[in-house]
Amino acid sequence: MEDFKILIVEDELLVSLDLKHILESMDYEVIGSANSGEEAISIAGKTFPDIVLMDIMLKGDIDGIETAVLIHNLYDIPIVYLTAYHTNEILERAKIAEPYGYIIKPFNEFQLHSTIEIACYNHSKGTKI
């Protein structure tokens, strides 16, 4: 396992803090967190994380899907959605960001860990899952 740098994009503070704790217990480096799309784009452009864990419903003018598309297009950073929203309509919209994973909350730690590892591996090889 590599020490991947992760950006958390989550608008609920307690969920973000819990996720940070879980990721750090797995020896990942959490390089920041954002609660809006605008903030996430700014942080991603300054820190260039290895992966972004993206909630779909965010504070601000743009949602997680629009944010993911911009981060993917601007910085070629892999996106993994981590969301409670899982309708077919949202899933179809989410595909436009070419995500490397889509995890439904609540999640378990193995699911989170394995998705991060596979997403980062596939991104380094230039493939999608």
TORSETI-652910 format. One record per residue: residue number from 1; x, y, z of N, C-alpha, C, CB in turn. Coordinates in Angstrom, 1 decimal, decimal comma. Glycine has a CB too. Layout:
// TORSETI-652910
+-----+--------+--------+--------+--------+---------+--------+--------+--------+--------+--------+---------+--------+
: seq :  neast : nnorth :    nup : caeast : canorth :   caup :  ceast : cnorth :    cup : cbeast : cbnorth :   cbup :
+-----+--------+--------+--------+--------+---------+--------+--------+--------+--------+--------+---------+--------+
: NUM :      X :      Y :      Z :      X :       Y :      Z :      X :      Y :      Z :      X :       Y :      Z :
...
+-----+--------+--------+--------+--------+---------+--------+--------+--------+--------+--------+---------+--------+
//
This chain:
// TORSETI-652910
+-----+--------+--------+--------+--------+---------+--------+--------+--------+--------+--------+---------+--------+
: seq :  neast : nnorth :    nup : caeast : canorth :   caup :  ceast : cnorth :    cup : cbeast : cbnorth :   cbup :
+-----+--------+--------+--------+--------+---------+--------+--------+--------+--------+--------+---------+--------+
:   1 :    0,8 :   -1,2 :    0,0 :    0,0 :     0,0 :    0,0 :    0,9 :    1,2 :    0,0 :   -1,0 :     0,0 :    1,2 :
:   2 :    0,6 :    2,2 :   -0,9 :    1,3 :     3,4 :   -0,9 :    0,7 :    4,4 :    0,0 :    1,4 :     4,0 :   -2,3 :
:   3 :    1,4 :    5,5 :    0,3 :    0,8 :     6,6 :    1,1 :    0,2 :    7,6 :    0,2 :    2,0 :     7,2 :    2,0 :
:   4 :   -1,0 :    7,4 :   -0,2 :   -1,7 :     8,3 :   -1,1 :   -2,2 :    9,5 :   -0,3 :   -2,9 :     7,6 :   -1,7 :
:   5 :   -2,1 :   10,7 :   -1,0 :   -2,7 :    11,9 :   -0,5 :   -4,1 :   12,1 :   -1,0 :   -1,8 :    13,1 :   -1,0 :
:   6 :   -5,0 :   12,3 :    0,0 :   -6,4 :    12,3 :   -0,3 :   -7,0 :   13,7 :    0,1 :   -7,1 :    11,2 :    0,5 :
:   7 :   -7,9 :   14,2 :   -0,8 :   -8,7 :    15,3 :   -0,5 :  -10,1 :   14,9 :   -0,2 :   -8,7 :    16,4 :   -1,7 :
:   8 :  -10,7 :   15,3 :    0,9 :  -12,1 :    14,9 :    1,2 :  -13,0 :   16,1 :    0,9 :  -12,2 :    14,6 :    2,8 :
:   9 :  -14,0 :   15,9 :    0,1 :  -15,0 :    16,9 :   -0,2 :  -16,3 :   16,4 :    0,3 :  -15,1 :    17,2 :   -1,8 :
:  10 :  -16,7 :   17,0 :    1,4 :  -17,9 :    16,6 :    2,2 :  -18,4 :   17,8 :    2,9 :  -17,6 :    15,4 :    3,2 :
:  11 :  -19,7 :   18,1 :    2,8 :  -20,3 :    19,3 :    3,4 :  -20,8 :   19,1 :    4,9 :  -21,5 :    19,7 :    2,6 :
:  12 :  -20,8 :   17,8 :    5,4 :  -21,2 :    17,6 :    6,8 :  -19,9 :   17,4 :    7,6 :  -22,1 :    16,3 :    6,9 :
:  13 :  -19,6 :   18,4 :    8,5 :  -18,4 :    18,4 :    9,3 :  -18,1 :   17,1 :   10,0 :  -18,4 :    19,6 :   10,2 :
:  14 :  -19,1 :   16,6 :   10,7 :  -18,9 :    15,3 :   11,5 :  -18,5 :   14,1 :   10,6 :  -20,1 :    15,0 :   12,3 :
:  15 :  -19,1 :   14,1 :    9,4 :  -18,8 :    13,0 :    8,5 :  -17,4 :   13,2 :    7,9 :  -19,8 :    13,0 :    7,3 :
:  16 :  -17,0 :   14,4 :    7,6 :  -15,7 :    14,7 :    7,1 :  -14,6 :   14,4 :    8,2 :  -15,6 :    16,2 :    6,8 :
:  17 :  -14,9 :   14,7 :    9,4 :  -13,9 :    14,4 :   10,5 :  -13,8 :   12,9 :   10,7 :  -14,3 :    15,1 :   11,8 :
:  18 :  -14,9 :   12,2 :   10,7 :  -14,9 :    10,8 :   10,9 :  -14,2 :   10,1 :    9,7 :  -16,4 :    10,2 :   10,9 :
:  19 :  -14,4 :   10,5 :    8,5 :  -13,7 :    10,0 :    7,3 :  -12,2 :   10,3 :    7,4 :  -14,3 :    10,6 :    6,1 :
:  20 :  -11,8 :   11,4 :    7,9 :  -10,4 :    11,8 :    8,0 :   -9,8 :   10,8 :    9,0 :  -10,2 :    13,2 :    8,5 :
:  21 :  -10,4 :   10,6 :   10,1 :   -9,9 :     9,6 :   11,1 :   -9,8 :    8,2 :   10,6 :  -10,9 :     9,6 :   12,4 :
:  22 :  -10,8 :    7,8 :    9,8 :  -10,7 :     6,4 :    9,2 :   -9,6 :    6,3 :    8,2 :  -12,0 :     6,1 :    8,5 :
:  23 :   -9,4 :    7,3 :    7,4 :   -8,4 :     7,3 :    6,4 :   -7,0 :    7,3 :    7,0 :   -8,5 :     8,5 :    5,4 :
:  24 :   -6,8 :    8,2 :    8,0 :   -5,5 :     8,2 :    8,7 :   -5,2 :    6,9 :    9,4 :   -5,5 :     9,4 :    9,7 :
:  25 :   -6,2 :    6,3 :    9,9 :   -6,0 :     5,0 :   10,6 :   -5,5 :    3,9 :    9,6 :   -7,2 :     4,5 :   11,3 :
:  26 :   -5,8 :    4,2 :    8,3 :   -5,4 :     3,3 :    7,2 :   -4,0 :    3,7 :    6,6 :   -6,4 :     3,2 :    6,1 :
:  27 :   -3,4 :    4,7 :    7,2 :   -2,1 :     5,3 :    6,8 :   -2,2 :    6,1 :    5,5 :   -1,1 :     4,2 :    6,7 :
:  28 :   -3,3 :    6,6 :    5,2 :   -3,4 :     7,6 :    4,1 :   -3,2 :    9,0 :    4,7 :   -4,8 :     7,5 :    3,4 :
:  29 :   -2,7 :    9,9 :    3,8 :   -2,5 :    11,3 :    4,2 :   -3,7 :   12,1 :    3,7 :   -1,1 :    11,8 :    3,7 :
:  30 :   -4,4 :   12,7 :    4,6 :   -5,5 :    13,6 :    4,3 :   -4,9 :   15,0 :    4,2 :   -6,7 :    13,5 :    5,3 :
:  31 :   -4,8 :   15,5 :    3,0 :   -4,2 :    16,8 :    2,7 :   -5,1 :   18,0 :    2,9 :   -3,5 :    16,8 :    1,4 :
:  32 :   -6,4 :   17,7 :    3,0 :   -7,3 :    18,8 :    3,2 :   -8,8 :   18,3 :    3,1 :   -7,1 :    19,8 :    2,2 :
:  33 :   -9,7 :   19,2 :    3,4 :  -11,1 :    18,9 :    3,2 :  -11,8 :   20,2 :    2,8 :  -11,7 :    18,3 :    4,6 :
:  34 :  -12,8 :   20,0 :    2,1 :  -13,6 :    21,1 :    1,5 :  -15,1 :   20,8 :    1,7 :  -13,3 :    21,4 :    0,0 :
:  35 :  -15,9 :   21,8 :    1,9 :  -17,3 :    21,6 :    2,0 :  -18,1 :   22,2 :    0,9 :  -17,8 :    22,2 :    3,3 :
:  36 :  -17,4 :   22,7 :   -0,1 :  -18,1 :    23,3 :   -1,3 :  -17,3 :   22,9 :   -2,5 :  -18,3 :    24,8 :   -1,2 :
:  37 :  -17,9 :   23,0 :   -3,7 :  -17,2 :    22,7 :   -4,9 :  -16,1 :   23,7 :   -5,2 :  -18,2 :    22,6 :   -6,0 :
:  38 :  -16,4 :   25,0 :   -5,0 :  -15,4 :    26,0 :   -5,2 :  -14,2 :   25,8 :   -4,4 :  -16,1 :    27,4 :   -4,9 :
:  39 :  -14,4 :   25,5 :   -3,1 :  -13,3 :    25,3 :   -2,2 :  -12,5 :   24,0 :   -2,6 :  -13,7 :    25,1 :   -0,8 :
:  40 :  -13,1 :   23,0 :   -3,0 :  -12,5 :    21,8 :   -3,5 :  -11,6 :   22,0 :   -4,7 :  -13,5 :    20,7 :   -3,8 :
:  41 :  -12,1 :   22,8 :   -5,7 :  -11,3 :    23,1 :   -6,9 :  -10,1 :   23,9 :   -6,5 :  -12,2 :    23,9 :   -7,9 :
:  42 :  -10,2 :   24,8 :   -5,6 :   -9,1 :    25,6 :   -5,2 :   -8,0 :   24,8 :   -4,5 :   -9,5 :    26,7 :   -4,2 :
:  43 :   -8,4 :   23,9 :   -3,5 :   -7,5 :    23,1 :   -2,8 :   -6,8 :   22,1 :   -3,7 :   -8,2 :    22,3 :   -1,7 :
:  44 :   -7,6 :   21,5 :   -4,6 :   -7,0 :    20,5 :   -5,6 :   -6,0 :   21,1 :   -6,4 :   -8,1 :    19,9 :   -6,4 :
:  45 :   -6,2 :   22,3 :   -6,9 :   -5,2 :    23,0 :   -7,7 :   -4,0 :   23,5 :   -7,0 :   -5,9 :    24,2 :   -8,3 :
:  46 :   -4,0 :   23,5 :   -5,7 :   -2,8 :    23,9 :   -4,9 :   -2,1 :   22,7 :   -4,4 :   -3,3 :    24,8 :   -3,7 :
:  47 :   -2,8 :   21,6 :   -4,1 :   -2,2 :    20,5 :   -3,4 :   -2,0 :   19,2 :   -4,3 :   -3,0 :    20,1 :   -2,2 :
:  48 :   -2,7 :   19,1 :   -5,4 :   -2,7 :    18,0 :   -6,3 :   -2,7 :   16,7 :   -5,6 :   -1,4 :    18,1 :   -7,2 :
:  49 :   -3,8 :   16,4 :   -4,9 :   -3,9 :    15,1 :   -4,3 :   -3,9 :   13,9 :   -5,2 :   -5,3 :    15,0 :   -3,4 :
:  50 :   -3,6 :   12,7 :   -4,7 :   -3,6 :    11,5 :   -5,5 :   -5,0 :   11,1 :   -5,9 :   -2,9 :    10,4 :   -4,8 :
:  51 :   -6,0 :   11,4 :   -5,0 :   -7,4 :    11,0 :   -5,2 :   -8,3 :   12,0 :   -4,4 :   -7,6 :     9,6 :   -4,7 :
:  52 :   -9,5 :   12,2 :   -4,9 :  -10,5 :    13,0 :   -4,3 :  -11,7 :   12,2 :   -4,0 :  -10,9 :    14,2 :   -5,2 :
:  53 :  -12,1 :   12,2 :   -2,7 :  -13,3 :    11,5 :   -2,3 :  -14,4 :   12,6 :   -2,3 :  -13,2 :    10,8 :   -0,8 :
:  54 :  -15,4 :   12,4 :   -3,1 :  -16,4 :    13,5 :   -3,4 :  -17,8 :   13,1 :   -3,0 :  -16,3 :    13,8 :   -4,9 :
:  55 :  -18,4 :   13,9 :   -2,2 :  -19,8 :    13,8 :   -1,9 :  -20,5 :   14,5 :   -3,1 :  -20,2 :    14,5 :   -0,5 :
:  56 :  -21,7 :   14,1 :   -3,3 :  -22,5 :    14,7 :   -4,5 :  -23,2 :   16,0 :   -4,1 :  -23,4 :    13,7 :   -5,0 :
:  57 :  -23,8 :   16,0 :   -2,9 :  -24,6 :    17,2 :   -2,5 :  -23,6 :   18,0 :   -1,6 :  -25,9 :    16,8 :   -1,7 :
:  58 :  -23,3 :   19,2 :   -2,1 :  -22,4 :    20,1 :   -1,4 :  -23,0 :   21,5 :   -1,2 :  -21,1 :    20,2 :   -2,2 :
:  59 :  -22,4 :   22,2 :   -0,3 :  -22,7 :    23,6 :   -0,1 :  -22,2 :   24,4 :   -1,3 :  -22,2 :    24,2 :    1,2 :
:  60 :  -22,7 :   25,6 :   -1,6 :  -22,2 :    26,4 :   -2,6 :  -23,0 :   26,3 :   -3,9 :  -20,8 :    26,0 :   -2,9 :
:  61 :  -22,5 :   26,9 :   -5,0 :  -23,2 :    27,0 :   -6,2 :  -23,1 :   25,8 :   -7,1 :  -22,8 :    28,2 :   -7,0 :
:  62 :  -22,1 :   24,9 :   -6,9 :  -21,9 :    23,8 :   -7,8 :  -21,9 :   22,5 :   -6,9 :  -20,6 :    23,9 :   -8,6 :
:  63 :  -22,5 :   21,5 :   -7,4 :  -22,6 :    20,2 :   -6,7 :  -21,4 :   19,4 :   -6,9 :  -23,9 :    19,4 :   -7,1 :
:  64 :  -21,3 :   18,2 :   -6,3 :  -20,2 :    17,3 :   -6,4 :  -19,9 :   16,8 :   -7,8 :  -20,3 :    16,2 :   -5,4 :
:  65 :  -20,9 :   16,6 :   -8,5 :  -20,7 :    16,1 :   -9,9 :  -20,1 :   17,2 :  -10,8 :  -22,1 :    15,7 :  -10,5 :
:  66 :  -20,6 :   18,4 :  -10,7 :  -19,9 :    19,5 :  -11,5 :  -18,5 :   19,7 :  -11,0 :  -20,8 :    20,8 :  -11,3 :
:  67 :  -18,3 :   19,6 :   -9,7 :  -17,0 :    19,8 :   -9,1 :  -16,0 :   18,7 :   -9,6 :  -17,0 :    19,8 :   -7,6 :
:  68 :  -16,5 :   17,5 :   -9,6 :  -15,7 :    16,3 :  -10,0 :  -15,3 :   16,5 :  -11,5 :  -16,5 :    15,0 :   -9,9 :
:  69 :  -16,2 :   16,9 :  -12,3 :  -15,9 :    17,1 :  -13,8 :  -14,8 :   18,2 :  -13,9 :  -17,2 :    17,6 :  -14,5 :
:  70 :  -14,9 :   19,3 :  -13,2 :  -13,9 :    20,3 :  -13,3 :  -12,5 :   19,8 :  -12,8 :  -14,3 :    21,6 :  -12,5 :
:  71 :  -12,5 :   19,2 :  -11,6 :  -11,2 :    18,7 :  -11,1 :  -10,6 :   17,7 :  -12,0 :  -11,5 :    18,0 :   -9,7 :
:  72 :  -11,4 :   16,8 :  -12,6 :  -11,0 :    15,8 :  -13,5 :  -10,4 :   16,4 :  -14,8 :  -12,1 :    14,8 :  -13,9 :
:  73 :  -11,1 :   17,4 :  -15,3 :  -10,6 :    18,0 :  -16,5 :   -9,4 :   19,0 :  -16,3 :  -11,8 :    18,8 :  -17,1 :
:  74 :   -9,4 :   19,7 :  -15,2 :   -8,3 :    20,6 :  -15,0 :   -7,1 :   19,9 :  -14,5 :   -8,8 :    21,6 :  -13,9 :
:  75 :   -7,2 :   18,9 :  -13,7 :   -6,0 :    18,4 :  -13,0 :   -5,7 :   16,9 :  -13,2 :   -6,1 :    18,7 :  -11,5 :
:  76 :   -6,6 :   16,2 :  -13,9 :   -6,5 :    14,8 :  -14,1 :   -6,3 :   14,0 :  -12,7 :   -5,4 :    14,5 :  -15,0 :
:  77 :   -7,1 :   14,4 :  -11,8 :   -7,1 :    13,7 :  -10,5 :   -8,2 :   12,8 :  -10,4 :   -7,1 :    14,8 :   -9,3 :
:  78 :   -8,0 :   11,5 :  -10,0 :   -9,1 :    10,6 :  -10,0 :  -10,1 :   10,9 :   -8,9 :   -8,6 :     9,2 :   -9,8 :
:  79 :  -11,4 :   10,7 :   -9,2 :  -12,5 :    11,0 :   -8,3 :  -13,1 :    9,7 :   -7,9 :  -13,5 :    11,9 :   -9,0 :
:  80 :  -13,4 :    9,6 :   -6,6 :  -14,3 :     8,5 :   -6,1 :  -15,4 :    9,2 :   -5,4 :  -13,5 :     7,5 :   -5,1 :
:  81 :  -16,6 :    8,9 :   -5,8 :  -17,8 :     9,4 :   -5,2 :  -18,0 :    8,6 :   -3,9 :  -19,1 :     9,4 :   -6,1 :
:  82 :  -18,4 :    9,4 :   -2,8 :  -18,7 :     8,8 :   -1,5 :  -20,0 :    9,5 :   -1,1 :  -17,5 :     8,9 :   -0,5 :
:  83 :  -21,1 :    8,9 :   -1,3 :  -22,4 :     9,6 :   -1,2 :  -23,5 :    8,8 :   -0,8 :  -22,7 :    10,3 :   -2,5 :
:  84 :  -24,5 :    9,4 :   -0,2 :  -25,8 :     8,7 :    0,2 :  -26,8 :    8,7 :   -1,0 :  -26,4 :     9,4 :    1,4 :
:  85 :  -26,5 :    9,5 :   -2,0 :  -27,4 :     9,6 :   -3,1 :  -27,1 :    8,6 :   -4,2 :  -27,3 :    11,1 :   -3,7 :
:  86 :  -28,1 :    7,8 :   -4,6 :  -27,9 :     6,7 :   -5,5 :  -29,1 :    6,4 :   -6,4 :  -27,5 :     5,5 :   -4,8 :
:  87 :  -29,7 :    7,5 :   -6,9 :  -30,7 :     7,2 :   -7,9 :  -30,1 :    7,0 :   -9,3 :  -31,7 :     8,4 :   -7,9 :
:  88 :  -30,9 :    6,4 :  -10,2 :  -30,4 :     6,2 :  -11,5 :  -30,0 :    7,5 :  -12,2 :  -31,4 :     5,4 :  -12,4 :
:  89 :  -30,8 :    8,5 :  -12,0 :  -30,6 :     9,9 :  -12,6 :  -29,2 :   10,4 :  -12,1 :  -31,7 :    10,9 :  -12,2 :
:  90 :  -29,0 :   10,3 :  -10,8 :  -27,7 :    10,8 :  -10,3 :  -26,5 :   10,0 :  -10,8 :  -27,7 :    10,8 :   -8,7 :
:  91 :  -26,7 :    8,7 :  -10,8 :  -25,7 :     7,8 :  -11,3 :  -25,3 :    8,2 :  -12,8 :  -26,1 :     6,4 :  -11,2 :
:  92 :  -26,3 :    8,4 :  -13,6 :  -26,1 :     8,8 :  -15,0 :  -25,3 :   10,1 :  -15,1 :  -27,4 :     8,9 :  -15,8 :
:  93 :  -25,7 :   11,1 :  -14,3 :  -25,0 :    12,4 :  -14,2 :  -23,5 :   12,2 :  -13,7 :  -25,7 :    13,4 :  -13,4 :
:  94 :  -23,4 :   11,3 :  -12,7 :  -22,1 :    11,1 :  -12,1 :  -21,0 :   10,6 :  -13,1 :  -22,2 :    10,2 :  -10,9 :
:  95 :  -21,5 :    9,8 :  -14,1 :  -20,6 :     9,2 :  -15,0 :  -19,8 :   10,2 :  -15,9 :  -21,4 :     8,3 :  -16,0 :
:  96 :  -20,3 :   11,4 :  -16,0 :  -19,6 :    12,3 :  -16,9 :  -18,3 :   12,8 :  -16,4 :  -20,5 :    13,6 :  -17,1 :
:  97 :  -18,0 :   12,6 :  -15,1 :  -16,7 :    12,9 :  -14,5 :  -15,8 :   11,8 :  -14,6 :  -16,9 :    13,3 :  -13,0 :
:  98 :  -16,2 :   10,7 :  -15,2 :  -15,4 :     9,5 :  -15,4 :  -14,7 :    9,0 :  -14,0 :  -14,3 :     9,7 :  -16,4 :
:  99 :  -15,6 :    8,8 :  -13,1 :  -15,1 :     8,4 :  -11,7 :  -14,4 :    7,1 :  -11,7 :  -16,2 :     8,5 :  -10,7 :
: 100 :  -13,6 :    6,9 :  -10,7 :  -12,9 :     5,6 :  -10,5 :  -13,6 :    4,8 :   -9,5 :  -11,4 :     5,9 :  -10,1 :
: 101 :  -14,7 :    5,3 :   -8,9 :  -15,5 :     4,5 :   -8,0 :  -16,7 :    5,3 :   -7,5 :  -14,6 :     4,1 :   -6,8 :
: 102 :  -17,7 :    4,6 :   -7,0 :  -18,9 :     5,2 :   -6,5 :  -19,3 :    4,3 :   -5,2 :  -20,1 :     5,1 :   -7,6 :
: 103 :  -19,1 :    4,9 :   -4,1 :  -19,3 :     4,2 :   -2,8 :  -20,6 :    4,8 :   -2,2 :  -18,1 :     4,3 :   -1,8 :
: 104 :  -21,5 :    4,0 :   -1,8 :  -22,7 :     4,4 :   -1,2 :  -22,6 :    4,4 :    0,4 :  -23,9 :     3,5 :   -1,6 :
: 105 :  -23,0 :    5,5 :    1,0 :  -23,0 :     5,6 :    2,5 :  -24,2 :    4,9 :    3,0 :  -23,0 :     7,1 :    2,9 :
: 106 :  -24,1 :    4,2 :    4,1 :  -22,9 :     4,0 :    4,9 :  -22,0 :    3,0 :    4,2 :  -23,3 :     3,5 :    6,3 :
: 107 :  -20,7 :    3,1 :    4,4 :  -19,8 :     2,3 :    3,8 :  -19,0 :    1,5 :    4,9 :  -18,8 :     3,0 :    2,9 :
: 108 :  -18,3 :    0,5 :    4,5 :  -17,4 :    -0,2 :    5,5 :  -16,0 :    0,2 :    5,1 :  -17,6 :    -1,7 :    5,5 :
: 109 :  -15,1 :    0,0 :    6,1 :  -13,7 :     0,4 :    5,9 :  -13,0 :   -0,4 :    4,8 :  -12,9 :     0,2 :    7,2 :
: 110 :  -13,3 :   -1,7 :    4,6 :  -12,7 :    -2,5 :    3,6 :  -13,1 :   -2,0 :    2,2 :  -13,1 :    -4,0 :    3,7 :
: 111 :  -14,4 :   -1,6 :    2,1 :  -14,9 :    -1,1 :    0,8 :  -14,2 :    0,2 :    0,4 :  -16,4 :    -0,9 :    0,9 :
: 112 :  -14,0 :    1,1 :    1,4 :  -13,3 :     2,3 :    1,2 :  -11,9 :    2,1 :    0,8 :  -13,4 :     3,2 :    2,4 :
: 113 :  -11,2 :    1,3 :    1,6 :   -9,8 :     1,0 :    1,3 :   -9,6 :    0,4 :    0,0 :   -9,3 :     0,1 :    2,4 :
: 114 :  -10,3 :   -0,7 :   -0,4 :  -10,1 :    -1,3 :   -1,6 :  -10,5 :   -0,4 :   -2,8 :  -11,0 :    -2,6 :   -1,7 :
: 115 :  -11,4 :    0,4 :   -2,7 :  -11,8 :     1,3 :   -3,8 :  -10,7 :    2,3 :   -4,0 :  -13,1 :     2,0 :   -3,5 :
: 116 :  -10,1 :    2,9 :   -2,9 :   -9,0 :     3,8 :   -3,0 :   -7,8 :    3,2 :   -3,7 :   -8,7 :     4,4 :   -1,7 :
: 117 :   -7,5 :    2,0 :   -3,2 :   -6,3 :     1,3 :   -3,8 :   -6,5 :    1,0 :   -5,3 :   -6,0 :     0,0 :   -3,0 :
: 118 :   -7,6 :    0,5 :   -5,6 :   -7,8 :     0,1 :   -7,0 :   -7,9 :    1,4 :   -7,9 :   -9,1 :    -0,7 :   -7,2 :
: 119 :   -8,5 :    2,5 :   -7,4 :   -8,7 :     3,7 :   -8,2 :   -7,3 :    4,3 :   -8,4 :   -9,5 :     4,7 :   -7,4 :
: 120 :   -6,5 :    4,4 :   -7,4 :   -5,1 :     5,0 :   -7,6 :   -4,2 :    4,1 :   -8,5 :   -4,4 :     5,1 :   -6,2 :
: 121 :   -4,4 :    2,8 :   -8,3 :   -3,6 :     1,9 :   -9,2 :   -4,0 :    2,0 :  -10,6 :   -3,8 :     0,4 :   -8,7 :
: 122 :   -5,3 :    2,0 :  -10,9 :   -5,8 :     2,2 :  -12,3 :   -5,5 :    3,5 :  -12,9 :   -7,3 :     2,0 :  -12,3 :
: 123 :   -5,5 :    4,6 :  -12,1 :   -5,1 :     5,9 :  -12,6 :   -3,7 :    5,9 :  -13,0 :   -5,4 :     7,0 :  -11,5 :
: 124 :   -2,8 :    5,3 :  -12,1 :   -1,4 :     5,3 :  -12,5 :   -1,1 :    4,5 :  -13,7 :   -0,6 :     4,7 :  -11,3 :
: 125 :   -2,0 :    3,5 :  -14,0 :   -1,8 :     2,7 :  -15,3 :   -2,6 :    3,3 :  -16,4 :   -2,3 :     1,3 :  -15,0 :
: 126 :   -3,4 :    4,3 :  -16,2 :   -4,1 :     5,0 :  -17,3 :   -5,4 :    4,2 :  -17,6 :   -3,3 :     5,1 :  -18,5 :
: 127 :   -5,9 :    3,5 :  -16,7 :   -7,2 :     2,7 :  -16,9 :   -8,2 :    3,1 :  -16,0 :   -6,9 :     1,2 :  -16,9 :
: 128 :   -9,5 :    2,8 :  -16,3 :  -10,6 :     3,1 :  -15,4 :  -11,2 :    1,8 :  -14,9 :  -11,7 :     3,9 :  -16,2 :
: 129 :  -11,9 :    1,8 :  -13,8 :  -12,5 :     0,6 :  -13,3 :  -14,0 :    0,6 :  -13,9 :  -12,5 :     0,5 :  -11,8 :
+-----+--------+--------+--------+--------+---------+--------+--------+--------+--------+--------+---------+--------+
//
